[in-house]
Amino acid sequence: MTQSQNPFDQQKPIPGVSKIIAVSSGKGGVGKSTIASNLAVALAQAGKKVGLLDADIYGPSLPRMMGALKQKPEITHDNKIKPIERHGIKIMSMGFLVDEEMAVAWRGPMLFKAMNQLFYDVDWGELDILLIDLPPGTGDVQLSMVQKVPVFGAISICTPQNIALADVKKSIDMFDRVNVRCLGVVENMSYFYDPNRPDEKQEIFPKGDLFNFLDSKKLQHLVAIPLYAEVALSCEIGIPYVARKSQDPVAKAYQTMANKILEQI
């Protein structure tokens, strides 16, 4: 392939955005959007200007998780979309543009156009970090993203068991193929947290080979985040857990993850 044929020559920065970090998973149901929303707040608490882009075109969940359901973004005088702001975060999602109950039945070309608009037709202002909450898998959205914008790095979300690890390996391999560094892996739902017994770690899922895999790839284990009902409740009411309980052990886990990412930046 010649230099002119390289699809990554299409990349151009998003105006005002310093670093782009993708939040990924090989499969659904591992808590990726929960991680993304709480990580965004933890980074903001660390003094960073943060944006959060919901790139799950077919199943956007961040409007609900961030307390911005049914909000409609304004259009600026120069025809840019103004992101919704919640909890100190600038947020953009396809969920702001279509009804929550409406299916987005788009093929590739419309998907690519939507991604382009979310990147370049949004007035993000000045951001230290833009987090992109990706859909599960290694499909069109992921490939479109790395072709269009320079991604600083990606984090992958996994649950402890090997059935989840198998899909995370594919996600990490995809980013490796397109020269996007993996900043580390988050082990979500690592154990059950009981605030009445904070020193006990009750493992809900069987532990797999995550640490062996990370050692073999020389990747960082960013943090083990517990399974805790209050985190799920926070998602439902639209206030990320870190914004509600910034001093408790579960919130501290998200803050540890944010600090480890900032160290790499």
Helices and strands as residue ranges (DSSP letters): G 3-5, G 7-10, E 17-24, H 32-45, E 50-54, H 62-65, E 84-86, E 89-93, G 94-96, H 108-120, E 127-133, H 140-148, E 153-158, H 162-177, E 182-192, H 210-217, E 221-227, H 229-237, H 241-244, H 249-264
